[in-house]
Each structure stands twice: as structure tokens, then as C-alpha cells.
């Protein structure tokens, strides 16, 4: 029921702010130890691990029957499946490469799903002090003020975020890169106003939510990159789709989000799509 959602949100927000202090402190220091995970472009720092620990410990204490899917727990080999149980989906630092390079576009992402549906989302950039949040049915906010998507309907009037494909080469092979570059070319030919790639899926998404950019499309993601931002985008009026135009699926490792359905459908039609195995399957 909705009083529960308020409580879940408040506890998560307080912990996210504490995590933000860790990120901020580390960001201001000259260097942190960087480890690589699946490849040389897949980074993790001690701060990612510390923030995830803090969030899971705090939320686990407050809500002992809730479940967790966390980026760093998954990287450490923990199996995860999305069930109907209340599940916190956490990315302690989305934009780890930005964090390592001291580019101030990073976000702590804390999302909650109930019956597999994202219902609470917090995307917090502790460097710029931008806190995006939403509870299902109550609107989307940035630092307490309501936000809304843009009303742009045509690609040739849009600024869009895409990934340059670097992460996705891993596991899919070199064909992926050709496809990413070809898709890039097709949007240019279609007359897109501008491309951006902020290096954090969550920041790309909340920038759609606040209407700064008109759409975002990416392949090869994980649920923790997007779960929190999904609620914020939906509450800000965004259309979320699978890039193919099918219904959005949190575990499908891809996303297309736009301010209007018309723009989402145009972008879907322009792109050549790539399929991934769903994550979090038994
Ligand atoms: C990454 C960022 C990036 C996206 C990658 C993600 P991380 O998340 O969201 O924008 O292109 O696919 O893995 O590793 O920094 O949490």
C-alpha cells in the first residue's frame, strides 16, 4: 500500500545521502584504487563496494524480508533473480568510469520493485547535488521540484543520448561496434539535432525525465543501471519501450526512453536492433 512506499522511500533516501557523502569525499581525493571486472572497460572502485554495502546493510536492517540485486554483489558472483518480492535494485555508482576520471556525472541509483514493477526510484548525483526521485503515481522530482519530459516529437528536433558502444563490444563481438556506428550514422542522416553520451545510463535517463534531452537508447545495460530511473522517467511522463518497439522489459538489457511516444517510435524505426539474453534468469 502507499504508506509503505513512503516509508521505503524515506529510508532509502537517507541511506542514499549517506552513500553520497562517501562518493563526494572520495571524488575530492586525488586517486582511488581501480579494479577491472569483466574487461578493461568494466571498472569498480572501493567506493562502489562501500556504498553498495552501506545501502544493503541499512535497507536489510529496516526491511528484513526485502530482497536485493546489486551491481557489485552480482560482480562478486552472487546469483540474482527478479521475483515478486519487494526487491531493491542498486547501482552504488552508475558512471564508474566518470568517477574514476573525475568527471562529475555519477549517480547512486536505488530502485525498488514490487511484483517485478519499479515503484520507487532515487537517482542521486552527490557531486552536483542533484537528487531525482519518484514514487509510483506521485510524480517525479528533482531536489523537491516537479520535473517533466520534453514534448518533442521529431528526431530532427531532438537531442538524444546514445552509447558509443564501447561496453557492449564485450560478449557480443566486433559486429556490435559496426552496428553501433551504423545506428549513429542513421540518426545523423535522419537529421538529429545532437548526440550526447554522459557515461551514466541513469543520468541519461533522468535528463530525459527533466526534458533536457529528448530521448535515450542503449543496449547491453543491466537492471541496476536503469531500475531507479525507470520510475522517475515514467512519473515525468516519458514513454519507455524496448528498442524494437515491444513493451519495455527491465531485465532485457536494453532501453529506449523518450519524452513522447511518437519520438520513441521514430527512433525505434531508425535503429538496427541487437538482442541480449535476459538477465536474472534461474
Ligand atoms: C555503466 C554506465 C554507462 C553504460 C554502461 C554501464 P556503471 O554503468 O551506465 O553509461 O554505457 O553500460 O555499465 O558500470 O558505471 O555502473
Boltz pocket constraint, residues with backbone or C-beta under 6 A from the ligand:
constraints:
  - pocket:
      binder: B
      contacts: [[A, 43], [A, 71], [A, 91], [A, 93], [A, 94], [A, 95], [A, 96], [A, 97], [A, 163], [A, 167], [A, 198], [A, 199], [A, 200], [A, 201], [A, 202], [A, 219], [A, 220], [A, 221], [A, 222], [A, 225]]
      max_distance: 6.0
